[in-house]
Amino acid sequence: MIVIGMNSIAAYCMSGLWRAFFVSSLKIHVGTKVFQILGPSMEPLLLGVGVLVLFWCVLYWMYKQKLFLRV
């Protein structure tokens, strides 16, 4: 939570600007069947978890590089 909290503005901007890109990238590189393992009704949840993991990786890199967006 510290990683996301330190760059909450970046997380908010990424969710609006990069979410569609990350979703399409996950579907292309991992495949659509992976997200349907628990059934088609759970696909949005697993896709959201995948996107959250990618967001966290970007935010973790920013945290380690001490890149913080501030207003």
OpenMM code with the backbone's topology and positions (N, CA, C; nanometers):
from openmm import Vec3, app, unit

residues = "MET ILE VAL ILE GLY MET ASN SER ILE ALA ALA TYR CYS MET SER GLY LEU TRP ARG ALA PHE PHE VAL SER SER LEU LYS ILE HIS VAL GLY THR LYS VAL PHE GLN ILE LEU GLY PRO SER MET GLU PRO LEU LEU LEU GLY VAL GLY VAL LEU VAL LEU PHE TRP CYS VAL LEU TYR TRP MET TYR LYS GLN LYS LEU PHE LEU ARG VAL".split()
positions = [
    Vec3(0.0827, -0.1195, 0.0000),
    Vec3(0.0000, 0.0000, 0.0000),
    Vec3(0.0870, 0.1259, 0.0000),
    Vec3(0.2074, 0.1154, 0.0549),
    Vec3(0.2971, 0.2313, 0.0556),
    Vec3(0.3365, 0.2685, -0.0867),
    Vec3(0.3630, 0.1683, -0.1685),
    Vec3(0.4044, 0.1940, -0.3065),
    Vec3(0.2948, 0.2680, -0.3825),
    Vec3(0.1707, 0.2246, -0.3662),
    Vec3(0.0593, 0.2912, -0.4350),
    Vec3(0.0306, 0.4268, -0.3723),
    Vec3(0.0388, 0.4362, -0.2406),
    Vec3(0.0079, 0.5609, -0.1721),
    Vec3(0.1068, 0.6726, -0.1989),
    Vec3(0.2327, 0.6368, -0.2175),
    Vec3(0.3338, 0.7401, -0.2429),
    Vec3(0.3162, 0.8039, -0.3802),
    Vec3(0.2566, 0.7336, -0.4726),
    Vec3(0.2311, 0.7860, -0.6064),
    Vec3(0.0845, 0.7687, -0.6430),
    Vec3(-0.0027, 0.8108, -0.5551),
    Vec3(-0.1457, 0.7934, -0.5806),
    Vec3(-0.1922, 0.8754, -0.7003),
    Vec3(-0.1306, 0.9898, -0.7248),
    Vec3(-0.1672, 1.0695, -0.8417),
    Vec3(-0.1291, 0.9956, -0.9691),
    Vec3(-0.0112, 0.9348, -0.9697),
    Vec3(0.0316, 0.8566, -1.0863),
    Vec3(-0.0601, 0.7363, -1.1053),
    Vec3(-0.1006, 0.6711, -0.9967),
    Vec3(-0.1904, 0.5565, -1.0060),
    Vec3(-0.3247, 0.5990, -1.0661),
    Vec3(-0.3747, 0.7125, -1.0230),
    Vec3(-0.5021, 0.7626, -1.0753),
    Vec3(-0.4905, 0.7938, -1.2243),
    Vec3(-0.3820, 0.8590, -1.2637),
    Vec3(-0.3623, 0.8922, -1.4048),
    Vec3(-0.3439, 0.7668, -1.4892),
    Vec3(-0.2699, 0.6687, -1.4369),
    Vec3(-0.2502, 0.5439, -1.5105),
    Vec3(-0.3820, 0.4707, -1.5295),
    Vec3(-0.4681, 0.4747, -1.4296),
    Vec3(-0.5957, 0.4030, -1.4422),
    Vec3(-0.6834, 0.4647, -1.5506),
    Vec3(-0.6686, 0.5923, -1.5720),
    Vec3(-0.7476, 0.6571, -1.6761),
    Vec3(-0.6850, 0.6514, -1.8142),
    Vec3(-0.5520, 0.6589, -1.8181),
    Vec3(-0.4840, 0.6686, -1.9466),
    Vec3(-0.4309, 0.5358, -1.9991),
    Vec3(-0.3827, 0.4491, -1.9133),
    Vec3(-0.3142, 0.3284, -1.9575),
    Vec3(-0.3936, 0.2003, -1.9388),
    Vec3(-0.5088, 0.2056, -1.8752),
    Vec3(-0.5816, 0.0826, -1.8435),
    Vec3(-0.6164, 0.0033, -1.9692),
    Vec3(-0.6679, 0.0701, -2.0703),
    Vec3(-0.7060, -0.0001, -2.1936),
    Vec3(-0.5840, -0.0623, -2.2606),
    Vec3(-0.4714, 0.0065, -2.2567),
    Vec3(-0.3478, -0.0470, -2.3141),
    Vec3(-0.3027, -0.1718, -2.2389),
    Vec3(-0.3070, -0.1680, -2.1048),
    Vec3(-0.2648, -0.2833, -2.0250),
    Vec3(-0.3598, -0.4018, -2.0442),
    Vec3(-0.4887, -0.3754, -2.0542),
    Vec3(-0.5860, -0.4838, -2.0755),
    Vec3(-0.5603, -0.5509, -2.2101),
    Vec3(-0.5423, -0.4710, -2.3141),
    Vec3(-0.5177, -0.5306, -2.4459),
    Vec3(-0.3836, -0.6027, -2.4502),
    Vec3(-0.2832, -0.5493, -2.3822),
    Vec3(-0.1527, -0.6156, -2.3781),
    Vec3(-0.1609, -0.7488, -2.3050),
    Vec3(-0.2334, -0.7529, -2.1949),
    Vec3(-0.2497, -0.8792, -2.1226),
    Vec3(-0.3222, -0.9825, -2.2080),
    Vec3(-0.4261, -0.9410, -2.2774),
    Vec3(-0.5015, -1.0347, -2.3605),
    Vec3(-0.4181, -1.0857, -2.4770),
    Vec3(-0.3291, -1.0009, -2.5310),
    Vec3(-0.2453, -1.0427, -2.6431),
    Vec3(-0.1336, -1.1358, -2.5967),
    Vec3(-0.0632, -1.0972, -2.4904),
    Vec3(0.0561, -1.1712, -2.4504),
    Vec3(0.0276, -1.2922, -2.3614),
    Vec3(-0.0749, -1.2848, -2.2785),
    Vec3(-0.1068, -1.3962, -2.1894),
    Vec3(-0.2151, -1.4832, -2.2502),
    Vec3(-0.3061, -1.4219, -2.3207),
    Vec3(-0.4166, -1.4956, -2.3815),
    Vec3(-0.5460, -1.4720, -2.3053),
    Vec3(-0.6561, -1.4916, -2.3709),
    Vec3(-0.7852, -1.4675, -2.3070),
    Vec3(-0.8319, -1.5869, -2.2245),
    Vec3(-0.7849, -1.7059, -2.2582),
    Vec3(-0.8275, -1.8262, -2.1851),
    Vec3(-0.7770, -1.8272, -2.0411),
    Vec3(-0.6645, -1.7620, -2.0148),
    Vec3(-0.6076, -1.7603, -1.8792),
    Vec3(-0.7026, -1.6915, -1.7822),
    Vec3(-0.7692, -1.5878, -1.8271),
    Vec3(-0.8570, -1.5114, -1.7402),
    Vec3(-0.9939, -1.5783, -1.7222),
    Vec3(-1.0197, -1.6848, -1.7983),
    Vec3(-1.1459, -1.7572, -1.7866),
    Vec3(-1.1294, -1.8891, -1.7115),
    Vec3(-1.0189, -1.9038, -1.6386),
    Vec3(-0.9929, -2.0281, -1.5648),
    Vec3(-1.1036, -2.0545, -1.4631),
    Vec3(-1.1477, -1.9524, -1.3921),
    Vec3(-1.2502, -1.9687, -1.2894),
    Vec3(-1.3917, -1.9495, -1.3436),
    Vec3(-1.4032, -1.9386, -1.4747),
    Vec3(-1.5336, -1.9205, -1.5369),
    Vec3(-1.5459, -1.7827, -1.5984),
    Vec3(-1.6381, -1.7681, -1.6921),
    Vec3(-1.6530, -1.6391, -1.7605),
    Vec3(-1.7009, -1.5268, -1.6686),
    Vec3(-1.7690, -1.5607, -1.5601),
    Vec3(-1.8166, -1.4550, -1.4702),
    Vec3(-1.7030, -1.3951, -1.3878),
    Vec3(-1.5934, -1.4693, -1.3716),
    Vec3(-1.4800, -1.4205, -1.2939),
    Vec3(-1.3723, -1.3553, -1.3807),
    Vec3(-1.3927, -1.3530, -1.5117),
    Vec3(-1.2935, -1.2958, -1.6027),
    Vec3(-1.2630, -1.1494, -1.5727),
    Vec3(-1.3635, -1.0622, -1.5491),
    Vec3(-1.3312, -0.9229, -1.5188),
    Vec3(-1.2481, -0.9068, -1.3903),
    Vec3(-1.2750, -0.9903, -1.2908),
    Vec3(-1.1982, -0.9830, -1.1668),
    Vec3(-1.0525, -1.0212, -1.1898),
    Vec3(-1.0294, -1.1317, -1.2599),
    Vec3(-0.8920, -1.1749, -1.2858),
    Vec3(-0.8185, -1.0770, -1.3766),
    Vec3(-0.8886, -1.0188, -1.4716),
    Vec3(-0.8278, -0.9184, -1.5578),
    Vec3(-0.7922, -0.7939, -1.4778),
    Vec3(-0.8789, -0.7542, -1.3854),
    Vec3(-0.8506, -0.6402, -1.2986),
    Vec3(-0.7313, -0.6644, -1.2085),
    Vec3(-0.7191, -0.7859, -1.1578),
    Vec3(-0.6033, -0.8204, -1.0741),
    Vec3(-0.4755, -0.8145, -1.1574),
    Vec3(-0.4815, -0.8612, -1.2799),
    Vec3(-0.3655, -0.8551, -1.3686),
    Vec3(-0.3226, -0.7119, -1.3968),
    Vec3(-0.4192, -0.6262, -1.4225),
    Vec3(-0.3893, -0.4850, -1.4472),
    Vec3(-0.3335, -0.4196, -1.3211),
    Vec3(-0.3897, -0.4529, -1.2058),
    Vec3(-0.3392, -0.3988, -1.0797),
    Vec3(-0.1940, -0.4401, -1.0569),
    Vec3(-0.1596, -0.5631, -1.0891),
    Vec3(-0.0211, -0.6091, -1.0744),
    Vec3(0.0716, -0.5295, -1.1657),
    Vec3(0.0288, -0.5037, -1.2887),
    Vec3(0.1115, -0.4237, -1.3793),
    Vec3(0.1254, -0.2805, -1.3300),
    Vec3(0.0158, -0.2208, -1.2817),
    Vec3(0.0239, -0.0864, -1.2244),
    Vec3(0.1201, -0.0846, -1.1072),
    Vec3(0.1097, -0.1866, -1.0209),
    Vec3(0.1961, -0.1910, -0.9035),
    Vec3(0.3430, -0.2013, -0.9449),
    Vec3(0.3731, -0.2777, -1.0489),
    Vec3(0.5115, -0.2894, -1.0952),
    Vec3(0.5663, -0.1547, -1.1423),
    Vec3(0.4863, -0.0809, -1.2160),
    Vec3(0.5291, 0.0524, -1.2612),
    Vec3(0.5471, 0.1451, -1.1407),
    Vec3(0.4518, 0.1418, -1.0482),
    Vec3(0.4619, 0.2274, -0.9295),
    Vec3(0.5770, 0.1856, -0.8398),
    Vec3(0.6087, 0.0578, -0.8329),
    Vec3(0.7223, 0.0109, -0.7540),
    Vec3(0.8533, 0.0609, -0.8144),
    Vec3(0.8623, 0.0575, -0.9470),
    Vec3(0.9806, 0.1114, -1.0131),
    Vec3(0.9959, 0.2607, -0.9833),
    Vec3(0.8850, 0.3342, -0.9889),
    Vec3(0.8895, 0.4771, -0.9570),
    Vec3(0.9308, 0.4985, -0.8117),
    Vec3(0.8817, 0.4144, -0.7217),
    Vec3(0.9152, 0.4250, -0.5793),
    Vec3(1.0639, 0.4003, -0.5564),
    Vec3(1.1189, 0.2978, -0.6224),
    Vec3(1.2606, 0.2665, -0.6062),
    Vec3(1.3498, 0.3753, -0.6660),
    Vec3(1.3034, 0.4406, -0.7716),
    Vec3(1.3797, 0.5481, -0.8342),
    Vec3(1.3560, 0.6833, -0.7666),
    Vec3(1.2707, 0.6833, -0.6642),
    Vec3(1.2323, 0.8040, -0.5912),
    Vec3(1.1690, 0.9095, -0.6847),
    Vec3(1.0815, 0.8617, -0.7724),
    Vec3(1.0045, 0.9488, -0.8616),
    Vec3(0.8637, 0.9613, -0.8034),
    Vec3(0.8336, 1.0771, -0.7508),
    Vec3(0.7029, 1.0990, -0.6885),
    Vec3(0.6352, 1.2189, -0.7534),
    Vec3(0.5099, 1.2014, -0.7936),
    Vec3(0.4316, 1.3117, -0.8505),
    Vec3(0.3643, 1.3851, -0.7350),
    Vec3(0.3838, 1.5153, -0.7343),
    Vec3(0.3236, 1.5973, -0.6276),
    Vec3(0.2542, 1.7182, -0.6888),
    Vec3(0.1523, 1.7629, -0.6218),
    Vec3(0.0798, 1.8808, -0.6670),
    Vec3(0.1164, 1.9968, -0.5777),
] * unit.nanometer
topology = app.Topology()
chain = topology.addChain("A")
for resn in residues:
    res = topology.addResidue(resn, chain)
    for name in ("N", "CA", "C"):
        topology.addAtom(name, app.Element.getBySymbol(name[0]), res)
